[in-house]
Amino acid sequence: MGPFLLAHPQPVGADPAVPSEPPFPGVASKLSAPLPRPGSVVRTALLERLAAQGVAPVAALVAPAGYGKTTLLSQWEERDPRHFTWLTLDDSDNDPTVLLTGLALALQRVLPVDEDVIATLAAPRRSGAGVLFRLLSALDELTDPAVLVLDDVHRVHNVECRDMLTLVIEQLPQGWQVAVGSREDPWLPVARWRVEGRASEFGLVDLAMDDEEADALLRSTDVALRSVELARLTRRVSGVPTAPAAQ
């Protein structure tokens, strides 16, 4: 299976798709990267590592809330020339139809997904298996590499929905990547993908801020500390970006 990446708001190699009216309320808000927070620190070292891991189909960012996973993914999108497409998952995505709708609309931003697929999802008698098959068939039309961001995958507990996401990731064409954000070890087969050389992982140690990044974050709030104080604070909060403000 080739590398996995997901994409940006335009179909690759085609006229921009006309956004469909989502069959489920709230889906549209899950298809874009969150706006950057004021004072966000550019995670240069991590961005360089992500760029260096470009050949790995899956990039998994796993850490509790506050480590800046979503911010890092947004910064990656800003600097990477490839198309990105987002799907931020929530509890509603434990319904296979809701999840398929989100996936279809996200993929529609980078490839020509038949409007009938979207319409089928809104129909009273819909076939989840049939829609998934048509989505997977549409992936064969992809030619240019892109990046798919699946944020908050820890919110998905339904076994059928988990199987769907795994299948979509493993069917993405060569040159694509998937960036996974999760607050806990994902249920995805990341360990197997890592052994196969298809996944790179970023955990607590990787995502924690160093002294230089912590200094930049504090200075954005007009706080300046001596180097000794800064090192002590960084150790105290374990490099969690949001921790200083919470003290």
C-alpha positions in Angstrom: 0.0 0.0 0.0 1.4 3.4 -0.8 1.9 6.4 1.5 -1.1 8.3 2.8 -1.6 12.0 2.9 -4.7 14.2 2.8 -5.5 17.4 1.1 -6.7 21.0 0.7 -9.9 22.7 -0.3 -9.6 22.2 -4.0 -9.8 19.1 -6.1 -6.4 18.2 -7.5 -6.2 18.5 -11.3 -9.8 19.5 -11.6 -12.1 22.5 -11.4 -12.8 23.5 -7.7 -15.7 21.4 -6.5 -18.9 23.1 -5.5 -19.4 22.4 -1.8 -22.4 20.2 -1.1 -24.9 20.9 1.5 -24.0 18.5 4.3 -26.8 16.0 5.1 -26.0 16.3 8.8 -25.8 19.5 10.8 -22.4 20.6 12.0 -20.4 18.5 9.5 -19.2 21.6 7.6 -17.5 23.0 10.7 -15.4 19.8 11.0 -13.8 20.2 7.5 -11.4 23.0 8.1 -8.4 23.6 10.3 -9.2 25.6 13.5 -8.0 29.2 13.4 -4.6 29.7 15.0 -4.6 30.9 18.6 -3.1 34.4 19.3 0.5 34.0 20.4 1.0 30.5 19.0 4.7 29.5 18.8 5.9 28.1 15.5 7.2 24.6 16.3 10.1 24.8 13.8 12.0 21.7 14.9 8.8 19.5 14.8 7.8 20.9 11.4 11.2 20.0 10.1 10.8 16.5 11.4 7.3 16.2 9.9 8.8 17.3 6.5 11.6 14.8 6.9 9.1 12.0 7.5 7.2 12.8 4.3 7.7 9.3 2.9 5.8 7.7 5.8 2.1 7.3 4.8 0.9 8.0 8.4 2.0 10.6 11.0 0.5 9.9 14.4 0.5 12.7 17.0 -0.5 11.3 20.4 -0.6 13.4 23.6 -3.2 14.7 26.1 -4.9 18.0 25.6 -2.7 21.0 25.8 0.3 19.7 23.8 -0.5 21.7 20.7 -1.2 18.8 18.3 -3.9 20.6 16.3 -1.8 23.8 16.2 1.2 21.9 14.9 -0.9 20.3 12.2 -2.2 23.7 11.1 1.3 25.0 11.0 2.3 22.0 8.9 -0.5 22.8 6.4 0.6 26.4 6.1 4.2 25.4 5.1 3.6 22.3 3.0 3.0 22.8 -0.7 0.6 19.9 -0.9 -3.1 20.1 -0.6 -4.6 19.3 2.8 -8.1 18.3 3.7 -9.4 18.0 7.3 -11.9 16.0 9.3 -12.1 16.7 13.0 -13.9 13.8 14.6 -16.4 13.9 17.5 -18.9 11.7 19.2 -21.3 11.9 16.3 -18.8 10.1 14.2 -19.7 6.9 16.0 -22.6 6.7 13.6 -21.3 5.1 10.4 -23.5 7.3 8.2 -22.3 10.5 9.9 -18.7 9.4 9.6 -19.1 8.5 5.9 -20.6 11.8 5.3 -17.6 13.6 6.8 -15.2 11.5 4.9 -17.1 12.0 1.6 -17.2 15.8 2.0 -13.5 15.9 3.0 -12.4 13.8 0.1 -14.7 15.8 -2.2 -12.4 18.8 -1.6 -9.5 17.0 -3.4 -11.2 14.6 -5.8 -14.4 14.5 -7.8 -16.8 12.5 -5.5 -20.0 11.8 -7.3 -22.9 14.0 -5.9 -25.0 10.9 -5.9 -22.8 9.5 -3.1 -23.6 12.5 -0.9 -27.3 12.2 -1.8 -27.3 8.5 -0.9 -26.0 9.3 2.6 -29.0 11.5 3.2 -31.5 9.0 1.9 -33.7 7.1 4.4 -32.6 3.7 3.1 -28.9 4.1 2.6 -26.2 1.4 2.3 -23.1 2.3 4.3 -21.2 -0.5 2.7 -22.2 0.6 -0.8 -21.2 4.2 -0.1 -17.8 3.1 1.3 -17.2 1.0 -1.8 -17.9 4.0 -4.0 -15.6 6.2 -2.0 -12.8 3.7 -2.2 -13.3 3.4 -5.9 -13.1 7.2 -6.2 -9.6 7.0 -4.6 -8.4 5.4 -7.8 -8.9 8.7 -9.5 -6.3 10.4 -7.3 -3.0 11.3 -8.9 -1.4 14.2 -7.1 -0.2 13.7 -3.5 -2.1 15.3 -0.6 -2.5 15.1 3.1 -5.6 14.0 5.0 -5.8 15.2 8.6 -8.0 13.1 11.0 -8.0 15.0 14.3 -9.4 13.7 17.6 -9.6 10.1 16.5 -9.9 9.1 20.2 -13.5 10.2 19.9 -14.4 7.2 17.7 -15.4 4.1 19.7 -17.8 2.3 17.3 -16.1 -0.8 15.9 -17.7 -0.5 12.5 -16.6 3.2 12.2 -13.0 2.3 13.3 -12.9 -0.4 10.6 -14.1 2.1 8.0 -11.4 4.6 8.9 -8.7 2.0 8.9 -9.8 0.8 5.5 -9.9 4.3 4.0 -6.4 5.0 5.3 -5.0 1.8 3.9 -6.6 2.3 0.5 -5.2 5.8 -0.1 -2.9 5.9 -3.1 0.8 6.2 -3.2 2.1 9.7 -2.3 -0.7 10.5 0.1 -0.3 10.9 3.8 -2.6 10.8 6.8 -2.0 12.9 9.9 -3.7 11.5 12.9 -4.2 13.5 16.1 -5.3 11.7 19.3 -5.3 12.3 23.0 -4.6 8.7 23.7 -3.0 5.8 22.0 -5.0 5.4 18.8 -6.9 2.2 18.1 -5.5 2.3 14.6 -2.8 -0.3 13.8 0.0 2.2 14.1 2.4 -0.3 15.7 2.1 -2.6 12.6 2.4 0.4 10.3 5.5 1.5 12.1 7.1 -2.0 11.8 6.3 -1.9 8.1 8.0 1.6 7.8 4.6 3.2 7.0 4.2 5.3 10.2 6.0 8.0 12.2 5.0 8.8 15.7 5.2 11.9 17.8 4.4 11.5 21.5 4.7 13.4 24.8 8.5 13.9 24.7 8.4 15.0 21.0 5.5 17.5 21.5 6.7 19.0 24.7 8.2 22.6 24.3 11.8 23.2 24.9 13.2 26.2 26.8 13.5 28.3 23.6 9.9 27.6 22.5 8.6 28.2 26.1 10.4 31.5 26.1 8.8 32.6 22.9 5.4 31.6 24.2 5.8 33.6 27.4 7.2 36.6 25.6 4.1 36.6 23.4 2.2 37.4 26.7 4.7 40.0 27.7 6.4 37.7 30.3 10.2 37.4 30.3 12.1 35.1 32.7 15.7 34.6 33.4 17.1 31.4 31.9 17.2 29.6 35.2 13.6 30.5 36.0 12.6 29.5 32.5 14.2 26.1 32.7 12.6 25.5 36.1 9.2 26.4 34.8 9.5 24.3 31.6 10.5 21.3 33.8 7.6 21.9 36.2 5.0 21.9 33.5 6.7 19.2 31.4 6.8 21.4 28.4 3.0 21.5 28.0 2.3 24.7 25.9 -0.9 25.6 27.7 0.3 24.8 31.2 2.0 28.2 32.0 -1.3 30.1 31.5 -3.1 27.6 33.8 -0.8 28.1 36.7 
